[in-house]
Amino acid sequence: MEISEILNEWGEERELYFNAIAPPIMQTSNFAFKKVEDLRNAFEDEMSAYLYSRGINPTVDILRKKLAALDGAEDCLVFNSGAAAVFAGVLANVKSGDHVICVRNPYSWSKRLFAVILPRFGVTTTFIDGTEMKNFEEALQPNTTFIFLESPNSWTYEIQDLQAVAALAKSRGITTFIDNTYCTPLYQRPIEMGIDLCMQTATKYIGGHSDTLGGLITGSKEMIKKIFDSEFLTIGSGIQPFNAWLLIRGLRTFQARIERITKTTGQVLQFLKSHPRVEHVLFPLDESFPQYELAKRQMKGACGLLTFSLKNGTMESITTFCESLRHITMAVSWGGHESLVIPRCAGIKPGHFKAGKPEHQHIRLYIGLEDADYLMKDLEQALSNV
């Protein structure tokens, strides 16, 4: 199926809502039945009928169909945040006594799930450097049931060989789960590489306007039904109709935004690499990136997130640079219309900052929809103050 059809037509049945071009927001908590038998069937399988919007809702259904098609998956669930999607997807697939393998340095709330919450229920996790396949093999235990991937991650962009990990997991009956937020399905399709469950934070590129939160999981109908029947309904973390409608709206311009962001990112990347006050730049599809060849093999693109450091960077010089920016906003998250910056040292107490640790000097830059020259002028004047 072509991307244009998915974004503009798939899942939409306009004749059911007065031939409106934009789908309606079905802002209802519950749905009526005329026959007891129909209500009984809905109780027995809430995924098969509209019963209560905590479960299935018509507006959310349109979004689910589009997102599943984008990932090349059979089905999809949409949550009110990416963290909620990770929480439900993992809990549905682990039990007390299980062992999990997780790549090191995943998204902070994913890490907290594995390091703090799951140990309270008898689930152990081994964090590994996922850039080497041997580390997955060496971390395997007889009770390993789940592998959590994030490829690339959103700070230093380490990549895992997804096909190799999927093959290893399938040979042992292990479920694989990936956070694919960085690439989006336009630039990486893990389901086609054998990964079982694919997650994105829809807050980022899917929404695209920094005005709503969302998260999603795609996979086989069997896998999605398993999550829906237990964790999804029990936790009650499904997305609301209005937020789903905002994400549908975001999808209309999804491809166009990604293409513009990608082009601008390439220009800003070259500017930073050649700047005398910049020490180093990290970007998965730059030839200097340690895993460049693997990135080229399994990623079609790398969107708008990169990390760089200043020459002889200190807490003071990094702070001066970030506070000197006039048009690039300092904020968390990424994927919206506006360019953003966040220094790693914002999460480090001044007394704990170590200039000798490269990660302490990292400055993450997200490239939005502004003109490249506009952004480079802002970066230039801020760098001149360092």
C-alpha positions in Angstrom: 0.0 0.0 0.0 1.3 3.5 -0.9 2.1 6.0 1.8 -0.3 8.6 0.2 -3.2 6.2 0.4 -2.5 5.4 4.1 -2.2 9.0 5.2 -5.2 10.4 3.2 -7.7 7.5 2.7 -7.0 4.3 4.6 -9.4 3.5 7.4 -11.8 6.3 6.5 -15.4 5.6 5.4 -16.7 9.0 4.6 -20.1 7.8 3.5 -20.8 6.9 7.1 -20.3 10.4 8.3 -22.0 12.6 5.7 -19.0 12.4 3.2 -17.0 14.8 5.4 -13.4 15.1 4.3 -12.1 15.3 7.9 -13.4 12.4 10.1 -15.5 13.4 13.1 -14.5 13.3 16.7 -16.7 10.7 18.3 -16.6 12.3 21.7 -18.6 9.7 23.5 -17.9 7.6 26.5 -20.2 4.7 25.6 -22.4 3.2 22.9 -26.1 2.1 22.7 -27.4 -1.4 21.9 -30.9 -2.5 20.8 -30.5 -6.2 21.4 -29.3 -8.0 24.5 -27.4 -10.5 22.4 -25.3 -7.8 20.8 -24.5 -6.3 24.2 -23.6 -9.8 25.5 -21.2 -10.3 22.5 -19.6 -7.0 23.2 -19.0 -8.0 26.8 -17.4 -11.2 25.7 -15.1 -9.5 23.2 -14.8 -5.8 23.7 -12.4 -5.5 20.8 -15.1 -6.6 18.3 -17.6 -3.9 19.0 -18.0 -0.3 20.2 -19.0 -0.7 23.9 -17.0 1.8 25.9 -14.4 4.3 24.7 -11.8 3.1 27.2 -11.5 0.3 24.7 -12.6 0.9 21.1 -13.8 4.2 19.6 -14.6 5.0 16.0 -12.2 8.0 15.8 -9.4 6.0 17.4 -10.1 3.1 15.0 -9.3 5.3 12.0 -6.0 6.1 13.6 -5.3 2.5 14.5 -5.8 1.3 10.9 -3.5 4.0 9.5 -0.7 3.4 12.0 -0.8 -0.4 11.6 -0.6 0.1 7.8 2.4 2.4 8.1 4.3 -0.2 10.1 3.3 -3.0 7.8 1.6 -4.7 10.8 -1.7 -6.5 11.3 -3.0 -4.3 14.1 -2.3 -1.4 16.4 -3.2 0.0 19.8 -3.0 3.7 20.6 -2.2 5.0 24.1 -2.2 8.4 25.7 1.6 8.5 25.8 4.6 6.6 24.7 5.4 5.7 28.2 2.0 4.1 28.6 2.5 2.1 25.4 5.8 0.7 26.7 4.3 -0.1 30.1 1.4 -2.0 28.7 3.4 -3.8 26.0 6.0 -5.0 28.4 3.6 -6.0 31.3 1.6 -8.1 28.9 4.6 -10.2 28.0 6.5 -10.8 31.3 5.7 -12.6 34.5 7.3 -13.2 37.8 10.5 -15.1 37.4 11.2 -14.0 33.9 14.4 -12.4 32.7 14.6 -9.4 30.3 17.4 -8.2 28.1 17.3 -4.4 27.5 19.7 -2.2 25.6 21.5 0.2 27.9 20.5 3.9 27.9 16.9 3.5 26.7 14.3 6.3 27.2 14.4 7.2 30.8 10.9 6.0 31.7 11.5 2.7 29.9 14.7 2.3 32.0 12.8 3.0 35.2 10.2 0.3 34.3 13.0 -2.3 34.0 15.3 -1.1 36.7 12.8 0.0 39.4 9.3 -1.3 38.9 9.6 -4.8 37.4 12.1 -6.0 40.1 9.3 -5.5 42.7 7.4 -8.3 40.9 10.3 -10.7 40.5 11.3 -9.8 36.9 15.0 -9.2 36.4 16.7 -7.3 33.6 20.2 -7.3 32.1 21.2 -4.1 30.4 23.7 -4.5 27.6 25.6 -2.7 24.9 23.3 -3.6 22.0 25.8 -2.6 19.3 27.3 -6.1 19.4 25.3 -9.3 18.8 27.6 -11.3 21.1 26.3 -9.2 24.0 22.7 -10.5 23.4 24.0 -14.0 23.2 26.0 -13.8 26.4 23.1 -12.2 28.3 20.7 -15.0 27.5 19.4 -17.0 30.5 17.1 -20.0 30.6 14.3 -17.8 31.8 14.9 -15.0 29.2 11.5 -14.2 27.7 11.7 -10.6 26.4 14.2 -8.4 24.6 13.7 -4.6 24.6 15.3 -2.6 21.8 15.6 1.1 21.0 17.3 1.7 17.7 18.5 4.3 17.5 18.2 5.8 21.0 17.5 9.5 21.2 20.8 10.9 22.6 23.8 8.9 21.3 21.9 6.9 18.6 23.3 3.4 19.2 21.8 0.9 16.8 21.0 -2.8 17.0 21.1 -5.3 14.2 17.4 -5.9 14.1 17.3 -8.9 11.8 20.0 -10.7 13.8 18.3 -10.0 17.1 14.9 -11.1 15.7 16.4 -14.3 14.4 18.1 -15.1 17.8 14.9 -14.3 19.7 12.7 -16.5 17.5 15.1 -19.4 17.8 14.5 -19.2 21.6 10.8 -18.3 21.7 11.6 -14.8 23.0 9.4 -11.8 22.4 11.0 -8.7 20.8 9.9 -5.2 21.4 11.4 -2.0 19.8 11.0 1.7 20.4 11.1 3.0 16.8 10.3 6.6 17.7 13.6 8.0 16.2 13.1 6.7 12.7 9.3 6.4 12.4 7.9 3.8 9.9 8.9 6.1 7.0 12.6 5.4 7.7 12.6 2.0 9.5 10.1 -0.9 9.5 11.1 -3.3 12.3 8.1 -5.6 11.8 9.4 -6.5 8.3 12.7 -7.4 9.9 11.1 -9.9 12.3 10.5 -7.8 15.4 7.3 -8.8 17.2 6.1 -5.5 18.6 6.9 -2.0 17.4 6.3 1.1 19.5 6.5 4.8 18.7 5.8 7.9 20.7 3.2 9.6 18.6 3.8 12.8 20.5 6.8 13.3 18.2 6.6 13.1 14.4 3.1 11.6 14.1 1.5 14.5 15.9 4.1 17.0 14.6 2.7 20.1 16.3 3.7 19.8 20.0 0.0 20.0 21.0 -0.9 16.4 22.0 0.6 13.3 23.5 0.3 9.8 22.2 1.9 6.4 21.9 1.3 3.3 19.9 2.2 -0.4 19.5 1.8 -2.4 16.3 2.2 -6.1 15.8 0.2 -9.3 14.9 -3.5 -9.4 15.7 -2.8 -12.1 18.3 -0.2 -9.9 20.1 -2.3 -6.8 20.0 -5.4 -8.7 21.3 -3.4 -10.1 24.1 -2.4 -6.6 25.2 -5.9 -5.2 24.7 -7.7 -7.8 26.7 -5.6 -7.3 29.8 -3.2 -4.4 30.3 -4.8 -2.0 27.8 -8.3 -2.2 29.4 -7.1 -2.7 32.9 -4.7 0.3 33.0 -7.1 2.5 31.1 -4.4 4.3 29.3 -6.0 4.4 25.8 -5.9 7.7 23.9 -9.0 10.0 24.0 -11.0 10.7 20.7 -9.9 14.3 20.4 -6.2 13.5 20.8 -6.6 10.7 18.3 -8.2 13.2 15.9 -5.2 15.5 16.3 -2.9 12.6 15.4 -4.9 11.9 12.3 -4.6 15.5 11.4 -0.8 15.3 12.0 -0.6 12.3 9.7 -1.9 14.3 6.7 1.4 16.3 6.6 3.6 13.5 8.1 5.6 12.6 5.0 6.0 16.3 3.9 7.2 17.3 7.3 9.7 14.4 7.5 11.1 15.2 4.1 11.7 18.9 4.9 13.1 18.2 8.3 15.5 15.6 6.8 16.8 18.1 4.2 17.3 20.9 6.7 19.0 18.5 9.2 21.6 17.6 6.5 22.4 21.3 6.0 22.7 22.1 9.8 24.8 18.9 10.3 27.4 20.1 7.8 27.4 23.6 9.4 28.1 22.1 12.8 30.7 19.7 11.6 32.7 22.5 10.0 32.3 25.0 12.8 35.6 25.8 14.7 33.9 25.8 18.1 32.2 22.4 17.7 34.2 19.4 18.8 32.1 16.5 17.6 28.7 15.7 16.1 26.7 12.5 16.4 24.2 11.5 13.7 23.4 8.0 12.5 23.7 8.6 8.8 26.9 10.7 8.9 30.0 8.8 7.7 31.8 9.5 11.0 29.1 7.6 13.0 30.6 4.3 14.4 27.7 2.2 13.1 27.2 4.1 9.8 27.2 0.9 7.6 24.5 -0.8 9.7 22.5 2.4 9.8 22.6 2.6 6.0 21.5 -1.0 5.8 18.4 -0.9 8.0 17.4 2.8 8.0 16.1 4.8 5.0 16.7 8.1 6.8 17.4 9.7 10.2 15.0 12.6 10.6 15.9 15.7 12.7 17.7 14.7 15.9 21.5 15.1 16.4 23.9 15.6 19.2 27.0 17.7 19.4 29.6 19.0 21.8 31.6 22.2 22.1 35.4 22.3 22.0 36.7 22.4 25.6 33.1 22.4 26.8 32.4 23.3 30.4 29.1 23.7 32.3 29.5 27.4 31.9 30.1 27.4 28.1 27.3 25.0 27.4 24.9 27.1 29.5 26.0 30.3 27.7 25.5 28.7 24.3 22.0 27.4 25.1 20.8 30.6 26.8 22.2 32.7 23.9 19.9 31.0 21.3 17.2 33.4 20.2 15.0 31.2 18.0 15.8 27.6 18.9 13.9 26.9 22.1 15.3 25.0 25.1 12.8 22.3 25.9 12.4 18.5 26.2 10.9 16.3 23.5 11.2 16.7 19.7 9.4 15.9 16.5 7.2 19.1 16.4 7.2 22.1 14.1 9.8 24.0 16.2 13.5 23.5 16.6 14.6 22.6 20.1 17.8 22.2 22.1 18.5 20.5 25.4 21.9 20.1 27.1 22.7 16.9 29.0 24.1 19.0 31.8 20.6 20.2 32.6 20.1 16.8 34.3 23.4 17.0 36.1 24.0 18.9 39.4 26.8 21.4 38.9 29.1 19.7 41.4 28.8 16.4 39.5 29.6 17.7 36.0 32.8 16.2 34.6 34.2 17.9 31.5 36.2 14.7 30.8 33.0 12.6 30.3 31.8 13.1 26.7 28.2 12.4 27.6 28.2 15.3 30.1 29.1 17.7 27.3 26.3 16.5 24.9 23.9 19.1 23.5 20.9 17.6 21.7 19.5 19.6 18.8 16.2 18.9 17.1 15.6 20.4 13.7 12.1 21.5 13.0 10.4 23.2 10.1 12.2 26.5 10.0 14.5 27.5 7.1 18.0 26.1 7.4 19.6 29.6 7.1 17.4 30.9 9.9 18.6 28.1 12.2 22.2 28.3 11.2 22.3 32.1 11.9 20.9 31.5 15.4 23.5 28.8 16.0 26.3 31.0 14.7 25.5 33.9 17.0 25.1 31.6 20.0 28.4 29.9 19.3 30.1 33.3 19.0 29.2 33.9 22.6 31.0 30.8 23.9 
